[in-house]
Amino acid sequence: MTAPDAGRAPLKLLVVFSLSTLAGLIGRAIKGGWWLNDFDAVACAAWRVAHHMPLYAEGLSCPGGRPAAYVYLPQLAWALSPLAGGPDVSGLRLAYGLAYGAVMAWMFWALFLRSAPDAPLRDRAPLMAMCKGSAISCGNIAGPCHAAVLAMGGAGWAMIPVVLGVALIKPVYLTYLLIFAYAAEPWRLRAAKLAVGLAGAALAAAWVVTTGGPEIAAWRDALASVVIGQQTGVGFLDDVAHLGLRGGDAATQILWLGFAGIMALSGLVIAETRALGPQARFLLALAVAQICNPRLMDYDLVLMAGGVAVVAAGEPEGRRAVFWVGVVCLVLSLAEQTAFAIRLGPALLALLLLVAGVRAGREAAPVWRALSPRP
């Protein structure tokens, strides 16, 4: 293979693994399907606040939108209500749609096309197979949240307010605090940033409760009904739901702490034993943060691409595993088994992370024993 051909091969792989995504987007466009339906929930909530109507009403609706259930904090709707005072939400949808398109285009470029020496494109490309077309067309506000974190590019102090900001929109995104634990910095500095982040999260939670008024109770009811009861996602909460456990159960919370702890530790062992640089550590933290996210959704999956590639690039077996995970997910998606594909994919990637972490720890053990003081 010539050098130019070798350079084009990863791009060809990316195109192949994008087939399901492209098919979903093109199909929606041809069939005239509705776009930005997830954003409609936010837009309609803001419109209802602006027009002095109940925020968490059953069967939420507004002119110009087809909203899903509104499960975000009331403060978000209050903040956006000055932009939704018109007769319908078409103007707000248009403004968001234009911004959303630009943000998502940049995010996919950053995830799959931007140079990342420790995460080759050939190892990132297979993760596109887990991206449903609807995960993009729904316009969920998660996209801009992920893009904001990705744009920071590291673990500087400025990342703390960004993580806290996206966590106010989606509390499960507090898993992004792992970015500080994985940073290429002294342990004391990492611990300090984590402590500040956790303290900020506690203060933010207190602010939410003290300023939310009676709407906080309605928000909690919406979470229990929709997030925990109906739409558990494609990750941990969905897995335990098949065992008869709900997100609010004590057993579920204990199991999640164990699961997240093991996944986070596996990633940390990889970061430390392979002496990864700042960019690779950042990408790895983004991926592990998604795996640890209890309510992992289809629009979160692409954030794993860079970090999974970092893990896979360390060993040939990992590269082959990621490639075949992508192949299986692509085949399932094209066979109209997308729901199964986006549940199977994250489970296999979590297993890959665990195996790679254990292997890295075993390989590093003789070194640590050699460096440890002898009695």
C-alpha positions in Angstrom: 0.0 0.0 0.0 1.4 3.4 -1.0 1.7 6.2 1.6 -1.3 8.2 0.1 -3.4 5.0 0.1 -2.4 4.3 3.7 -3.5 7.8 4.7 -6.9 7.4 2.9 -7.6 3.9 4.4 -8.8 5.2 7.8 -11.1 7.7 6.1 -12.6 4.9 4.1 -13.1 3.0 7.3 -14.9 6.0 8.8 -17.2 6.3 5.9 -18.1 2.6 6.1 -18.8 2.7 9.9 -20.9 5.9 9.3 -23.3 4.2 7.0 -25.9 3.5 9.6 -25.7 7.1 10.9 -26.0 8.6 7.3 -28.8 6.2 6.4 -30.8 7.4 9.4 -30.2 11.1 8.7 -31.0 10.8 5.0 -34.0 8.6 5.6 -35.4 11.2 8.0 -34.8 14.0 5.5 -36.4 12.1 2.6 -39.5 11.0 4.7 -39.9 14.5 6.1 -39.5 13.4 9.7 -39.5 15.9 12.6 -36.1 17.3 13.7 -35.0 18.6 17.1 -37.8 16.8 19.0 -35.7 16.5 22.1 -34.9 20.2 22.1 -38.7 20.9 21.7 -39.0 19.8 25.3 -36.7 22.6 26.4 -38.2 25.1 24.0 -41.8 24.3 25.0 -41.0 24.4 28.7 -39.5 27.9 28.2 -42.5 29.0 26.2 -44.9 27.8 28.9 -43.0 29.7 31.6 -43.0 32.8 29.4 -46.8 32.4 29.0 -47.4 31.6 32.7 -48.4 28.0 32.2 -47.5 24.9 34.2 -44.0 23.7 33.5 -44.3 20.0 34.3 -47.8 19.5 33.0 -48.7 16.0 31.7 -48.8 15.9 27.9 -46.5 19.0 27.6 -47.2 20.9 24.4 -46.8 24.3 22.8 -47.3 25.9 19.4 -44.7 25.0 16.8 -43.1 22.1 18.7 -43.5 18.4 19.3 -41.9 17.9 22.6 -40.7 14.9 24.5 -41.2 15.0 28.3 -39.4 17.8 30.1 -37.1 16.3 32.7 -34.6 19.2 33.2 -34.4 21.5 36.1 -36.9 24.4 36.2 -34.1 26.9 36.3 -33.2 26.0 32.7 -36.7 26.8 31.5 -36.7 30.0 33.5 -33.4 31.1 32.1 -34.6 30.5 28.5 -38.1 31.9 28.9 -37.1 35.5 27.8 -36.3 34.0 24.4 -39.6 32.2 24.1 -42.1 35.0 24.5 -43.5 34.8 21.0 -46.6 33.1 19.7 -44.8 29.8 19.1 -41.3 28.3 19.4 -40.4 28.3 15.7 -37.9 31.2 16.1 -36.2 29.5 19.1 -36.0 26.2 17.2 -34.5 27.9 14.2 -31.8 29.7 16.2 -31.0 26.6 18.1 -31.0 24.4 15.0 -28.5 26.6 13.2 -26.2 26.8 16.3 -26.6 23.1 17.0 -25.7 22.1 13.4 -22.4 24.1 13.6 -21.6 22.7 17.1 -22.2 19.1 16.1 -20.2 19.5 12.9 -17.2 20.8 15.0 -17.7 18.1 17.6 -17.6 15.2 15.0 -14.6 16.8 13.4 -12.8 17.0 16.7 -13.8 13.4 17.7 -13.0 11.7 14.4 -10.8 13.9 12.1 -8.6 16.0 14.3 -5.1 14.7 14.8 -4.6 12.5 17.9 -1.3 10.6 17.8 -2.3 8.3 20.7 -5.7 7.6 19.2 -5.4 6.8 15.5 -8.4 7.3 13.3 -8.5 3.6 12.3 -9.2 2.9 16.0 -11.7 5.7 16.4 -13.7 5.0 13.2 -15.4 1.8 14.4 -17.2 3.8 17.2 -19.3 5.6 14.6 -21.2 2.4 14.1 -22.9 3.1 17.5 -24.1 6.5 16.4 -27.8 6.5 15.4 -29.0 9.1 13.0 -31.7 10.0 15.5 -29.1 10.7 18.1 -28.1 13.6 16.0 -31.5 14.7 14.5 -33.2 14.8 17.9 -31.2 17.9 18.8 -30.8 16.9 22.4 -29.0 19.5 24.5 -26.5 16.9 25.5 -24.7 17.6 22.2 -23.7 21.1 23.1 -22.9 20.0 26.6 -20.4 17.4 25.3 -19.0 19.9 22.9 -18.4 22.4 25.6 -16.4 19.9 27.6 -14.5 18.7 24.5 -13.6 22.3 23.6 -11.8 22.8 26.8 -9.3 20.1 25.8 -7.8 19.4 29.2 -8.0 19.6 32.9 -7.4 23.3 33.7 -9.2 25.1 36.5 -11.5 26.6 33.9 -12.9 23.1 33.3 -14.5 23.0 36.7 -17.3 25.6 35.9 -17.8 23.9 32.6 -18.4 20.5 34.2 -20.6 22.0 36.8 -22.6 23.9 34.1 -23.3 20.8 32.1 -24.1 18.9 35.3 -26.8 21.5 36.1 -28.4 20.5 32.9 -27.8 16.8 33.2 -26.5 15.7 36.7 -25.2 12.4 35.4 -22.5 14.4 33.6 -20.7 14.9 36.9 -18.8 11.8 35.8 -16.7 14.3 33.8 -14.9 15.0 37.0 -12.8 12.0 36.1 -10.9 14.4 33.8 -9.1 15.8 36.8 -8.3 12.4 38.2 -6.6 11.4 34.9 -4.7 14.6 34.3 -1.0 14.5 33.7 -0.4 16.5 36.8 0.9 15.9 40.4 -1.5 13.9 42.5 -1.9 16.8 45.0 -3.1 19.1 42.2 -5.5 16.5 40.9 -6.9 15.9 44.3 -7.3 19.7 44.8 -9.2 20.1 41.6 -11.4 17.1 42.4 -12.2 18.5 45.8 -13.1 21.9 44.4 -15.3 20.2 41.7 -17.1 18.1 44.3 -17.6 21.1 46.6 -18.9 23.1 43.7 -21.3 20.3 42.9 -22.6 20.4 46.5 -23.1 24.2 46.3 -24.8 23.9 43.0 -27.2 21.3 44.4 -28.0 23.6 47.3 -28.6 26.5 45.0 -31.0 24.3 42.9 -33.0 23.3 45.9 -33.2 26.8 47.5 -34.2 28.6 44.3 -36.4 25.9 42.8 -39.4 26.4 45.0 -42.3 23.9 44.6 -41.2 23.1 41.0 -38.3 21.0 42.5 -40.8 18.4 43.7 -42.4 18.2 40.3 -38.9 17.9 38.7 -38.2 14.9 41.0 -41.5 13.3 40.0 -40.6 13.7 36.4 -37.2 12.1 36.9 -38.7 9.2 38.7 -41.4 8.7 36.1 -39.4 9.2 32.9 -35.7 8.9 33.6 -35.8 6.1 36.1 -39.1 4.4 35.2 -39.4 4.7 31.4 -36.2 5.8 29.6 -33.3 4.1 31.4 -30.9 4.5 28.5 -28.5 1.9 27.2 -26.0 1.6 30.0 -25.9 0.6 33.7 -29.5 1.7 34.6 -30.9 -0.2 31.7 -28.9 -3.3 32.5 -30.0 -3.4 36.2 -33.6 -2.7 35.1 -33.6 -6.1 33.4 -32.8 -7.5 36.8 -35.8 -5.8 38.3 -33.9 -3.0 40.0 -34.8 0.7 39.7 -32.4 3.7 39.8 -33.7 4.9 43.2 -33.1 1.6 44.9 -30.3 1.4 47.5 -29.1 -1.9 45.9 -28.8 -0.1 42.5 -26.8 2.8 43.9 -24.4 0.4 45.7 -24.0 -1.6 42.5 -23.3 1.5 40.5 -20.7 2.8 42.9 -18.9 -0.6 42.6 -19.2 -0.6 38.8 -18.1 3.0 38.3 -15.3 2.5 40.8 -13.9 -0.5 38.9 -14.2 1.3 35.5 -12.6 4.5 36.7 -9.8 2.5 38.4 -9.2 0.5 35.2 -8.9 3.7 33.2 -6.6 5.2 35.8 -4.3 2.2 35.7 -4.0 2.4 31.9 -3.2 6.2 32.1 -0.5 5.7 34.7 1.2 2.5 33.5 1.3 3.6 29.9 2.6 7.1 30.8 0.0 8.7 28.6 0.3 12.3 27.6 -2.2 15.1 28.4 -4.3 14.6 25.2 -4.5 10.9 25.5 -5.5 11.1 29.2 -8.2 13.7 28.3 -9.6 11.4 25.6 -9.5 8.4 28.0 -11.3 10.4 30.7 -14.1 11.4 28.2 -14.6 7.7 27.3 -14.6 6.4 30.9 -16.9 9.2 32.0 -19.5 7.9 29.5 -19.1 4.3 30.6 -19.6 5.4 34.2 -22.6 7.5 33.3 -25.5 5.5 34.9 -28.1 6.7 32.4 -26.0 6.4 29.2 -27.9 7.5 26.1 -27.4 7.0 22.4 -26.2 10.6 22.0 -23.4 10.0 24.5 -21.8 7.1 22.8 -19.6 8.9 20.3 -17.7 10.6 23.1 -16.1 7.2 23.7 -14.3 7.1 20.4 -11.0 8.8 21.3 -10.6 7.1 24.7 -11.4 3.7 23.4 -8.9 4.2 20.6 -6.3 5.2 23.3 -7.0 1.9 25.0 -7.0 -0.1 21.8 -3.8 1.4 20.4 -1.8 -0.1 23.3 -2.1 -3.7 22.1 -3.1 -5.5 18.8 -5.8 -7.5 20.6 -7.5 -4.3 21.7 -7.5 -3.0 18.1 -9.0 -6.1 16.8 -11.6 -6.1 19.5 -12.7 -2.5 18.8 -12.8 -3.2 15.1 -15.1 -6.2 15.5 -17.3 -4.4 18.1 -17.8 -1.8 15.4 -18.5 -4.4 12.7 -21.1 -6.1 14.9 -22.8 -2.9 15.8 -22.9 -1.8 12.1 -24.4 -5.0 10.9 -27.0 -5.0 13.7 -27.9 -1.4 12.9 -28.2 -2.0 9.1 -30.4 -5.0 10.0 -32.7 -2.7 11.9 -31.5 -4.0 15.2 -30.1 -0.6 16.3 -31.6 -0.8 19.8 -29.7 -4.0 20.5 -26.5 -2.6 18.9 -26.3 0.4 21.1 -26.8 -1.7 24.2 -24.3 -4.4 23.3 -21.6 -1.9 22.2 -21.1 -0.1 25.5 -21.2 -3.4 27.4 -18.4 -4.8 25.2 -16.4 -1.6 25.5 -16.7 -1.7 29.3 -15.4 -5.3 29.2 -12.5 -4.2 27.0 -11.6 -1.4 29.4 -11.7 -3.8 32.4 -9.5 -6.4 30.6 -7.0 -3.7 29.4 -6.8 -2.3 32.9 -6.2 -5.6 34.5 -3.5 -6.5 31.9 -1.8 -3.1 32.4 -1.8 -3.6 36.1 -0.2 -7.0 35.8 2.4 -5.9 33.4 3.3 -3.0 35.7 3.4 -5.1 38.9 7.0 -6.3 38.5 8.2 -2.7 38.0 6.4 -1.5 41.2 7.9 -4.4 43.1 11.3 -3.6 41.9 11.0 0.0 42.9 9.5 -0.7 46.3 11.9 -0.7 49.3 13.0 -4.1 50.5 12.9 -5.0 54.2 
